[in-house]
Amino acid sequence: MKKKYFGTDGIRGTVNIGNINGEKFFKFGLAAGTYFKNLKKKKQVAIIAKDTRLSGYTLEPALVSGLASAGMHIFTLGPLPTNGLAMLTKKMKANLGIMITASHNPFHDNGLKLFGPDGMKLSDKIEKKIENLIDTKTTNHLSESKSLGRVKRLEDGNKRYIDILRNNFPDNFSLRGMRIVLDCANGAGYKSAPRILSDLGAKVFSTGVKPNGLNINYNCGSTFPEILRKYVRKFRADIGIALDGDADRVIMCDEKAQIIDGDQIIAMIAKRWKRKKILKGGVVGTLMSNYGLEKFFFNEKINFKRSKVGDRYVKEMMRKYNYNLGGEQSGHIILGKFATTGDGLLVALETLFALRKGKLASKVFKVYKPVPQKLLNIKVKNKDVINSIKCKKAIKKANELIKNNGRLLVRPSGTEPKIRIMCESFDISLMNKCIAMVKKTIH
């Protein structure tokens, strides 16, 4: 059954339009708190973190009020990467972790990502149960005065997160002598990322570390890596690292200022982990993963499976097949040995650990040849346009054209009002023809 509020990665939209407002966030908090309270566990605790959007100041109090009204005790952590929130949800044995973020979206959007006590994103089934509670009568779920939740601010969330990250690596892990450009997208990683890299001894050239509530992801971060390339050249850096707004994505840049996307990072880690006998089972990608990556894994005799787009679906498939590595081309990468969800900073550290002995990034990441791929995002009023007869016919015809010469994928975005057309082939003219064929049917 189709969900009303949750998309592929939580709830997301434009602030004060539709569902992203104080009134709705109160109801989200009340519904989520009620669901977990109904599990009848003795301790009822939620922890909340956020990115740096201005709207966080209006949405967080409403969410807290809803949770407390349901009888949950709440710890607020302030700006913290999404996986930091997931890790601390598990570490603190909380019932629920909530990240207030719209990830890589512009500042005017915001939303929620929910995590269970195991640090995992909630399943579709649980999200649906919470949705059913959102639309019921508010007074049905309000706690008695003596049973209201208490709220406390924790100021050391970033330190706790950094300590967990450091414990995943040997005590002698050092980045001394390494020059790193770091772009934090003016987002949730602006405190923790520069701190841990500096503590490890690297010379860090930071940008995107002055959030003002409006500049998150604006011409910076993993969705705008040109800044990274520019500064890698300027500072003669060994590597560039760009996070997104909630720091669950990472895109990199080698010493030659060449962009390294999520597929290339996954390939490098998989090859290294296989050699070190760390890789478990195989690798999970998505429908968007480059065909060149799939071919590389086939040649390397590494099992590879594709999930639906969204790191939650990647993790679910990793769990199903007992794999410990998976991710997306966008830079959502899950290191199942260490984490339950995507973590840009953790992936960056794992990569830097592989480079720490003076190896060149351009050599380490040169593991497979990507098939040329083009992605077109079309903004639409109604994503159901993809189901029109005209659009379906065009998709079918394009698939017949590119068969045995490439791959076409047309899908609605799970987080934005857009239709995404992805096509890949070594035949560029054929690729452009297929995209154009589908594009003209989407309005």
N, C-alpha and C positions, 0 to 999 in steps of 0.2 A: 504493500500500500504506500502511495506517495506521501512523503512527509510535508507538513505545512510550513514549518519554521526552519528546520535543519537542512543544510545542503551537504555537499561532499566533505566539508570541513567546518562543522559547527554552524552557527547562525551569523549571517553577515549582511550588511546593507548600508545605505546612506543614513547618516544620523538625522534624527527628527523627521524621517520620512518612513512610512511603513512601520516595521517592527523594532527599529533601533531608536528607542526613546526611553525616558525614565519610567514611564508607566508600565511599558512592556517588560523592562528589565526587572522591575519589582515582581512582576508575575513569573518571569523566568526563574528568578531566585526562589520565590515561594513554591513553584512547581518542582524544581530540582530538589529543594530542601525537603519537601513533602515526600517525594519518591524515596529518598534515602532514609528518611525518618521511618517510613512504613516498612523498611527492611528489619526494623526492630533491633538494631544493634545498640549496645549500651552507649557508646561514645558517638556523638553527632558533631563532626568537625568538617568545615570547609576551609580551604585556603584559596586566596584570590591574588593573582598578579595581573599586570597590564603592560601594554606598550606605552608609547609617549604621546598618544593623541590627546588633543585638548578635550575631546568629548569624554575621555576617561573620567574626568572630574565630575561629570554629571551622571554617567552611567554606573560607576562603581558604587556610590552611596545608595542608589536605587536597588541595585543587586544585593548589596549587603542587607538592606532593610527587608527585602523579600526572604532571604535566607534566615535572618534572625527571627522574622515573624513566623517562620516554620519551626523554629526551635533549634536551629543549628548554631553552634559556636563558630566564629569566623576569625581567621588570621589574615590580615592584608599584608602583602609583601612589596607593593609598589612596582616600578618598572623592573622586569625580569624576563629573560628569554623563555619561550614557551616550554622547552624541555626542562629548563630549571624548575618551572612550576610542576611539571610532570614528575620529575625526580623527587622534589620535596613532598609532593602529595604521597608518594610511596614511602619515603623516608620518615615522614612525620605521622604515618599511619592514619591519614585523614580519610574521611569517607568520600570526599569530593574535592577536585581541584578545578578552578575556573580561570581561564585566561581571557582577559578582555582585550581583544585585538581584531584587526582586519588584515593581519599578516602583511602581504605585499601591496595591498590596495592603498589608494591615496588617503590623505588625512581625513577627508570628509566622510569616509566610511568607518564603521566599527562593527564589533560583533563579539561572539563568545566561542571558546573551545572548551569542552568539558572532558575531564579525566576522572576515571574511577580510582578506587583505592590501590589498584595494581599499577597505576601510572599510565594505563592504556586509555586511548580515546574511547568514549562510550560507543557501544554497538548501535546499529540502526534500531534494534528491538527496544533497547532502553530509551533511546532518544524518542521513539514513538510513544512510549509510556509517559515520558515527561511531557510531551506535546499534548497528550490527552488531559493532563492535569492543568496545563496552562489555560485552557479555555473553560474550565469549570468555575463555579462560583467562588470568588476569593475568600469569603467568610467561612467556607467549608474547611479551609486549611490553616487558619490563623491559630497560633498557640495561645494558651492562657497566659496571663501577665507573668506569673511566676515561672513559666516554662520558656520564656523568650531567650534567644541566644545572646551570647556576649561577643563583643568585638575587640580584637587587640591587634595593634600594628607591630610587625616584626621588622626591624631595621637591618637585620643581617642576612636577608634572603640571598643577595648576590654572593656574599662570602660563603654561605653554606653550599651554594651551587658550585662555586669555584673549587671548594674543598672536595666535592664529589668528583668533579672532572679530574682534578689532580691525582686522586686515588686510583684512577684507571690506568695510570702510567707509572713507570719505575721512578724511584726517588731521584735518580741521577739524570732524568730527562732534562736536557738543556738546549736552549736555542741561541746560546751565545755565538756572536759572529753573524747571525742571520738578520737580514734587513727585510722587514715586512711592511707592506702597505695594507692598512685595515680600514675598510669602509663599513661603518655600523648603521648606515641608512637613517641616522638620527632616530633610531628605534630602541627597542628593548635591550639590545646588547651593548649599549653605549658605555656602560660601567664595567661589566664583567669581562668583555672581550679584550679591551686594551690592557686591563689589569693583569689578566693571567698570562698574556703573551709577554708583557714587560717583566713580570715576576720570573718567567722562565729564561730571561736574559736577552730576548730579542731587542733589536733596535726597531721600534714601532713608529710608523708614520700614520697617524690616525686622521680620518676625515669622517664626516657624518656623525660626530659625537657632541653636537650642540643642538639637541632637540628644543624646539620652541612651541611644540604642540601642533604646528601647521606644516612642518617641513619633513615629516617622516616619509621616506621613499621618494621624495621629490628630487628628481634628477640625481639620484645617488642609489647606492645599495645594489643588490643582486639583479634588480630589474633594469638598472642603468649602469652597466659595467664600464662605460667609456671613461668615467672618472677614475676608475681603478687602473685602466690602461695608461692614462695620462700620468698618474702619480708613480706608477711602477717605472716608467721611463725617466721621469723627473728625478726620482730619488735613487735610481739604479738599484731597485729592490730585487731580492731573490724570488719573491713571490707576492702576489696580491690576493687579498681575501675580502670578499664582499658578502655581507649578511643582508637579510631583508628586515622588514619592520619588527617582526617578533623573533627574529634570529633562528627560525627553524629551517631556513634555506641557506645555502652557500654556493656562490660562484667564484671561481678563482682565475688567476691570470699568472702565466709563467714569466720568467725573467726577460723574455722577448716581447712581452705585452700581448701575448696570444691568449684569448679567452679559453678557459677550461670549464665546460659545463658539467652538470650532474652525471650524465652518462659516462663521461671520461673519468670523473672522480671515482665512480662505482667500479669501472673497469680496472683502474689502477689498484684500488683497495682489494678487489676480488683476486686479482693476480698475486698480489703480495700475501694475502691471507691464505691462499691455496698453497703457496710456497712454504709459508710458516706453519701450515697445517692448523690454521685457525678457522678457515672457512667451513661452515657446517651446512651440508645439504646442497646448497646452491644459492642463486640470486633471484630476487623478485624485482622485475621492472614493471612498467605500465604499458598501456596501449600506445603511449607517446614515445616510448623508448626507441632510440634509433636502431634501424635494422642492422647497421654495422656492428652495434653492440651485441645483438643476438648472435650474429655470425661469429664474432670474436669468441663468445662463450662456447659456441658449438665446437670451434677449432681447439679451444683450450680444455674441452671435455668438462665444462662446468655447467651444471643444470641451470636452466633459465626458464622462468615462468612470467607471464604478463598478467597484471591485475587491472581492475578499473582504475581510472585516474583518481588520485587522492592518497596521501600517505597513510591514511587510516586503512584503506583497502590493501595497500602494500603490506602493512603490518599484519592484517588479518590473514593474508595468504602466507606470509612468513611463518606465522604461528601454526597454520594448518599443516604446512609441509616441513616444519621444524628447520627452516632456513634462518641464518643469522645476518644476512645482508640484503638490503633492498632499497629502492628509491626511485626518484624521478629525475628526468632531464633538467627540470627547473631548479634542482639543487636540494630538494627534500630527500635526505638520505638517512636511513635508519641503520645504525650499527647495533644489531641485536645483541651483540656481546656486552654492550654497555648501556643501551637506552631503549625506551619503549616507543619513542616517536622521533621525528626529524630534529636534528640539532646541528645547526651550522657551525657553531664553535667547536663542538666535540669532533665533527668531521674534519674541521680545519686542523685540530690538534693531532688527529690520527694521520693526516697527510704530512704535517710538519715532522711528526715522529719518523716517517719514512724518508724525509729529506735531511734529517739532522746531521748526517755525516758529510755534508758538502755536496750532495748530489744535485744536479740541475733539474729544476721542475720540468723544463721542456723535454728532458730525456725520460724522466720517471713517468710522465703522463702520455708518452707516445706509445700507446699499446694497441690501438686499433684505428682503422680508417673509417670515419663516419660517412654514411650515405648522405648526399646533399638533402637537406630537409627544409621545407618552408612551412611556416605557421602563420595563418591569417586569422585575426580576431575581428569579428564583425559585431558591432553594437546593435542590439535589437530591442524592440519594445516587448516582444513576446517570443520566448525561446521555443514555443511550440511550432514556430514557422518551419522548424526542421522536419516536422511530421506532415507537411503539406505534400500533396500528390506531386506537384511540380518539383519540389526539392528532392523527394524520394527518387523520382525518375532520373534527375540529374546525377544523384549520388550513384545510382545503379549503373548508369551509362559511363560515368567516370571510372568506376571500379572495373568495368569490363575493358576500358581502354588501357588502364595501367597494370592490369593483371600480368604477372610474371616479369614485370619491369619496375615494380615499385609497390608503394602502399599508400592508401588514402584513408583518412579517419576524419569524420565530421561528427561533432558532438556539442551539446550545450555546456557552457561553463557551469560548474557547480557553485561558484562563488561570485560571479558577476553576470550582468545581463548581456551576455555575449554568446555567439556561436563561434566555435573554434574549428577551422579547417586546417588539417595537417596533411601534407603530402611529401613523400620522399622517393627519390629516384635519381639514378645517375644521368637520366635523360631529362635535362632541365626544361626543355621546351614542352615535353609531354607533361611534366609536373605542373607547369604554369597553365597549360591547357585544361587540365583536370580541375585545378583550383578555380579558374575563371568560369568553368561550366557550372560549378556548384554555387559560386558566389552570386551569380546573376539571379538566382532563385531565392536569395535571402534578403529580406528587406526589413 
